[in-house]
């Protein structure tokens, strides 16, 4: 009933970013995983701010592409990239 629904909503809020984890999207060809519908819906509604109609109109590939920017981890720039940035944006003398 209502109690179960409140618990479900709370769980969706707590896990909305779990769908952004790459490990639940990657499957071993020998052991395919079940599609993480709860996590995908939580991410779509809470992070992407999609309506249910917008979510269900997406293909799984479109959803994965929409989630991609949230999956990337930015690494520190290499030394040469850092030096290029220093050259492009030098410190100003006060």
C-alpha positions as CSV (number, residue, x, y, z in Angstrom):
1,X,0.0,0.0,0.0
2,X,1.0,3.6,0.7
3,X,3.8,2.5,3.1
4,X,5.4,0.4,0.4
5,X,5.2,3.2,-2.1
6,X,6.9,5.7,0.3
7,X,9.7,3.2,0.8
8,X,10.0,2.7,-3.0
9,X,10.2,6.5,-3.6
10,X,12.8,6.9,-0.8
11,X,14.9,4.1,-2.4
12,X,14.6,5.7,-5.8
13,X,15.9,9.0,-4.4
14,X,18.8,7.3,-2.6
15,X,19.8,5.2,-5.6
16,X,19.2,7.7,-8.4
17,X,23.0,7.9,-9.2
18,X,23.5,4.1,-9.1
19,X,22.3,3.9,-12.7
20,X,25.3,6.0,-13.7
21,X,27.7,3.3,-12.5
22,X,29.2,1.7,-15.5
23,X,29.3,-1.8,-13.9
24,X,25.6,-2.3,-14.1
25,X,25.6,-1.5,-17.8
26,X,28.5,-3.8,-18.7
27,X,27.6,-7.4,-19.1
28,X,29.6,-10.6,-19.5
29,X,28.4,-12.3,-22.7
30,X,28.3,-15.6,-20.7
31,X,26.2,-14.1,-17.9
32,X,23.9,-11.4,-19.2
33,X,22.4,-9.2,-16.5
34,X,18.8,-8.1,-16.1
35,X,18.3,-4.5,-17.3
36,X,18.3,-2.2,-14.2
37,X,14.9,-0.7,-14.8
38,X,14.5,0.8,-11.3
39,X,17.9,2.5,-11.4
40,X,17.3,3.7,-15.0
41,X,14.0,5.2,-14.2
42,X,15.3,6.8,-11.0
43,X,18.2,8.4,-13.0
44,X,15.9,9.5,-15.8
45,X,13.4,11.1,-13.5
46,X,15.7,12.6,-10.8
47,X,18.8,13.5,-12.8
48,X,17.7,13.9,-16.4
49,X,14.3,15.3,-15.2
50,X,12.4,13.3,-17.8
51,X,8.6,12.8,-17.6
52,X,7.4,9.2,-17.7
53,X,6.2,9.6,-21.3
54,X,9.6,10.9,-22.3
55,X,11.4,8.0,-20.5
56,X,9.2,5.4,-22.2
57,X,9.6,7.0,-25.6
58,X,13.4,6.5,-25.4
59,X,15.2,3.4,-26.6
60,X,17.7,1.9,-24.2
61,X,20.5,3.2,-26.5
62,X,19.1,6.7,-26.4
63,X,18.9,6.5,-22.6
64,X,22.5,5.2,-22.4
65,X,23.7,8.1,-24.6
66,X,21.8,10.6,-22.4
67,X,23.5,9.2,-19.4
68,X,27.0,9.1,-20.9
69,X,28.1,12.6,-19.7
70,X,27.4,11.4,-16.1
71,X,29.6,8.3,-16.5
72,X,32.8,10.0,-17.6
73,X,35.4,10.6,-15.0
74,X,37.6,13.6,-15.7
75,X,41.3,12.8,-15.2
76,X,43.9,15.5,-14.5
77,X,45.4,17.1,-17.6
78,X,48.7,15.8,-18.8
79,X,51.8,18.0,-18.3
80,X,51.7,19.2,-21.9
81,X,48.0,20.0,-21.7
82,X,48.6,21.8,-18.4
83,X,51.4,23.9,-20.0
84,X,49.2,24.7,-23.0
85,X,46.5,26.0,-20.5
86,X,49.1,28.0,-18.6
87,X,50.2,29.6,-21.9
88,X,46.6,30.3,-22.9
89,X,45.6,31.7,-19.5
90,X,48.6,33.3,-17.9
91,X,48.4,34.7,-14.3
92,X,47.9,38.4,-14.3
93,X,50.3,40.7,-12.4
94,X,48.5,42.7,-9.7
